[in-house]
């Protein structure tokens, strides 16, 4: 049973996670925009940036930026986009890619 103190603690953590996501957004936005414009073309650099951004996709603004990058590179790097879309669903919406049954089997 959750106590008021537990709920307060969870609220504090949620607030801190939101703050961290905002800092990450400030950090990745210029680089993401450079990728979208085509100024950054190094596949490994883009892949690593997307890996890091994915960690913060619980934040709506970061998710929108993540999607914008994926849309911007889909023609040049379709496999990378597929991989990152799959990773997103695996992390945030496993049912969408058929992983719900696998998750329930492990419980």
ABEGO torsion letter per residue (X at the ends): XBBAAAAAAAAAAAAAAAAAAAAAAAAAAAAAAAAAAGABABAAAAAAAAAAAAAAAABAAAAAAAAAAAAAAAAABAAAAAAAAAAAAAAABAAAAGAAAAAAAAX
